[in-house]
Amino acid sequence: MNTWGVAKKWKEMCEKGKNLECINELYAENVVSKEMPGMPGEVVTGKQNVWNKSKEWIDSVENIHASSISNPLVAGNFFTAKMDFDCTFKKGGRQKMEEVCVYEVKDGKITSEQYFYTM
């Protein structure tokens, strides 16, 4: 699958709430995930660890009031999208978040993801 195919499938799966299945299917074993500097899980490596990080985030959410994902923008082996969330967290209350996500694709698999946001 080329970068556009991966980006399209990623968006479809995430919009259906299949984030963990997305990691299982589309991520490389040696994927690297980067959050903003100083955030918990700032750099996580390996598919299982990224899956665990995502599961932990999902489990921390009490309610998703609204969410959206922009259409991916593809350039070479990279794609990006903007994600918006309005969530109530079990610890921390309701928060509105917006982030830009950048992914790198090699050999049909996501090999890196990086998130840019302000908290």
N, C-alpha and C positions, 0 to 999 in steps of 0.2 A: 504494500500500500504506500502511495506517495504521501507527501506532507499534507496536501489538501484532503486526501481521503482520511488520514488520521484525524485532522482537525474537524472535519465534518462528523465523523463517528464520535469523537470526544464530546462535541457539543450535543449531539443527539442523546448520548448516554447520560451526560450530566443533567440535561433538562428533564430526563425521566427519573432522576434521583438514583441512577445506577453508578454512582461515583466509585464505589469499591469494585464493582464489576469492570468498570472502565480501567482501573489500575491493573486488574488481573489480565485484561485483554490487550491493552494498548501500551503498557509501560515495559521498558527493558529491565532486565534483572538488576543492572547496575545503575539505575536511575538516580539522579541527584535532585533533591528538592530544597529550595532556598526560600526562607521567609525574610522579612525585613530584619536588619541588624538589631540584635538585642532581644528579639522575640523568642519565645520558647520554640524549640525545634528549628532554630535558625538554619542549620544545614543537616539534612537527613539523607543518608545514602542507602541504596538497596530497595528493591521493590517491596519486600515484606515490611520494612521499616516505614516506607512511605504509606503503605496500606494501613499500618497501625496508627500512624499520625492522622490520617484521614478519618479512620474509625473513631479515634478519640475526639476529633472535632465534631463529628456527627453525633456522637453520644453526649456531647456537652450542650447540644441544642435542645431546648424544650419545645420551641415552636418556630416554624418559618412562616412569617406573615406574607412575605413577597420575596421573589428572587428573579433575576434575569441574567442572561448571557448574551452578549453581542455576537454577531456573526464573526467568525474567525477572519483574520487578515493574515495572509500567507506571504512569506518572502523567503525563497530558497528552502532551507531545511528548518525554518522557524515559522511559528504561528503565534498570534497573540489574540486575546479577547478581553473584554471588560466584563466583570461580574459585579452584580449588585445584590445585596442581601439586606433584609429587614428581619432580624431574628431575636427571639428571647432565649437567652442562655440560662441554664440551670443555676449557674453561679455568675452573676454579673448583669442580669436584667436584659432589657431590650436594647439592641444596638442596630444602627444602620451602618452598613459597610459597603465600600466600593473599592475594587482593586483591578489592577491590570495584571494579567497573567501572560507570561512568555514561555513557550515550550520549544524544545529542540527535538527534531525527529531524525533518526538515523536507522536505515534498514527497516523502515516501517514501524518503528517503536519510538515512544517518547523516552528520550535519554536524559532530559533535564526539564525542570519546571522552576520558575521563579515568580514570586508574587510581590507586587508593589502596591502599598496602601498606606493610609494614614489612620491611626487609631485615636 
